[in-house]
Amino acid sequence: MESLHRLHSLVQVLKSRGQSVEPAESVERLKWVDTLQRLGVDRYVQPEIDALLRNVYRSWQQKEEGIFGDPGCLAMAFRILRMKGYNVKP
């Protein structure tokens, strides 16, 4: 039951605060997207994920520190963006 509550919390965080997020917040939300994808429930919040990925892609193009400052986040962003068809290069 606790896992279901945590999953519900993740979904609510993705849906909250609109589409404009700070780079550091994008990093945290990317981790949530990764978790939701691994659980196979990302389809329930796909519009929110798409909006987030547009913001992450903009950050990628501008080489913002929030993504490029952490090698783990950089790898995750690269993988998720590539899986969704964004043209990103290492």
Secondary structure as UniProt FT lines:
FT   HELIX           2..15
FT   TURN            16..17
FT   HELIX           23..39
FT   HELIX           42..45
FT   HELIX           46..61
FT   TURN            62..63
FT   HELIX           65..68
FT   HELIX           71..83
FT   TURN            84..85
//
